[in-house]
Amino acid sequence: MSDKVRENRLRRMAERQGLKLLKSRRRDPRATDYGKYWLANVSTDTLETGEHGLTLDEIEAYLKG
């Protein structure tokens, strides 16, 4: 499964739980948050997963956990 398809599936999964999947906009591979994702709580407008970001595997585990 491609990363884009997986990302869209996780985005829908997050929406069902009242969360929003956010993706880093960094384009520099040397940046610390390059390729990272966050989950934000829609109702409180706060980050659920901390400020350092997670990989898609970690996001999936968080949503399934």
TIKOL-707527 format. One record per residue (C-alpha): residue number from 1; residue in three letters; z, x, y. Coordinates in nm, 3 decimals, decimal comma. Example, Ala and Ser with C-alpha at 12.3 -4.5 7.8 and 13.67 -1.06 7.14 Angstrom:
BEGIN
+-----+--------+---------+---------+---------+
: num : residu :       z :       x :       y :
+-----+--------+---------+---------+---------+
:   1 :    ALA :   0,780 :   1,230 :  -0,450 :
:   2 :    SER :   0,714 :   1,367 :  -0,106 :
+-----+--------+---------+---------+---------+
This chain:
BEGIN
+-----+--------+---------+---------+---------+
: num : residu :       z :       x :       y :
+-----+--------+---------+---------+---------+
:   1 :    MET :   0,000 :   0,000 :   0,000 :
:   2 :    SER :  -0,093 :   0,141 :   0,340 :
:   3 :    ASP :   0,174 :   0,205 :   0,603 :
:   4 :    LYS :   0,025 :  -0,057 :   0,835 :
:   5 :    VAL :   0,037 :  -0,328 :   0,568 :
:   6 :    ARG :   0,392 :  -0,227 :   0,477 :
:   7 :    GLU :   0,493 :  -0,219 :   0,845 :
:   8 :    ASN :   0,360 :  -0,573 :   0,896 :
:   9 :    ARG :   0,543 :  -0,698 :   0,586 :
:  10 :    LEU :   0,870 :  -0,543 :   0,711 :
:  11 :    ARG :   0,808 :  -0,687 :   1,058 :
:  12 :    ARG :   0,787 :  -1,039 :   0,909 :
:  13 :    MET :   1,094 :  -0,974 :   0,694 :
:  14 :    ALA :   1,288 :  -0,864 :   1,004 :
:  15 :    GLU :   1,179 :  -1,173 :   1,200 :
:  16 :    ARG :   1,316 :  -1,400 :   0,926 :
:  17 :    GLN :   1,653 :  -1,227 :   0,970 :
:  18 :    GLY :   1,654 :  -1,263 :   1,351 :
:  19 :    LEU :   1,555 :  -0,901 :   1,408 :
:  20 :    LYS :   1,259 :  -0,729 :   1,567 :
:  21 :    LEU :   1,098 :  -0,415 :   1,425 :
:  22 :    LEU :   1,028 :  -0,157 :   1,695 :
:  23 :    LYS :   0,810 :   0,151 :   1,649 :
:  24 :    SER :   0,825 :   0,478 :   1,839 :
:  25 :    ARG :   0,537 :   0,520 :   2,081 :
:  26 :    ARG :   0,557 :   0,900 :   2,073 :
:  27 :    ARG :   0,230 :   1,076 :   1,997 :
:  28 :    ASP :   0,374 :   1,429 :   1,973 :
:  29 :    PRO :   0,458 :   1,513 :   1,609 :
:  30 :    ARG :   0,722 :   1,761 :   1,730 :
:  31 :    ALA :   0,919 :   1,490 :   1,912 :
:  32 :    THR :   1,244 :   1,394 :   1,741 :
:  33 :    ASP :   1,159 :   1,022 :   1,730 :
:  34 :    TYR :   0,795 :   1,060 :   1,624 :
:  35 :    GLY :   0,711 :   0,808 :   1,349 :
:  36 :    LYS :   1,054 :   0,643 :   1,365 :
:  37 :    TYR :   1,144 :   0,274 :   1,366 :
:  38 :    TRP :   1,435 :   0,065 :   1,494 :
:  39 :    LEU :   1,562 :  -0,285 :   1,431 :
:  40 :    ALA :   1,677 :  -0,482 :   1,735 :
:  41 :    ASN :   1,882 :  -0,801 :   1,727 :
:  42 :    VAL :   1,678 :  -1,064 :   1,912 :
:  43 :    SER :   1,971 :  -1,280 :   2,022 :
:  44 :    THR :   2,192 :  -0,998 :   2,157 :
:  45 :    ASP :   1,912 :  -0,756 :   2,256 :
:  46 :    THR :   2,092 :  -0,462 :   2,090 :
:  47 :    LEU :   1,982 :  -0,202 :   1,837 :
:  48 :    GLU :   2,103 :  -0,270 :   1,485 :
:  49 :    THR :   2,005 :   0,067 :   1,338 :
:  50 :    GLY :   2,132 :   0,320 :   1,592 :
:  51 :    GLU :   1,948 :   0,526 :   1,845 :
:  52 :    HIS :   1,798 :   0,801 :   1,627 :
:  53 :    GLY :   1,551 :   0,582 :   1,440 :
:  54 :    LEU :   1,476 :   0,533 :   1,072 :
:  55 :    THR :   1,184 :   0,579 :   0,836 :
:  56 :    LEU :   1,003 :   0,283 :   0,682 :
:  57 :    ASP :   1,191 :   0,343 :   0,355 :
:  58 :    GLU :   1,524 :   0,325 :   0,537 :
:  59 :    ILE :   1,418 :   0,012 :   0,729 :
:  60 :    GLU :   1,317 :  -0,157 :   0,404 :
:  61 :    ALA :   1,650 :  -0,069 :   0,240 :
:  62 :    TYR :   1,840 :  -0,203 :   0,543 :
:  63 :    LEU :   1,650 :  -0,532 :   0,539 :
:  64 :    LYS :   1,692 :  -0,579 :   0,163 :
:  65 :    GLY :   2,057 :  -0,468 :   0,166 :
+-----+--------+---------+---------+---------+
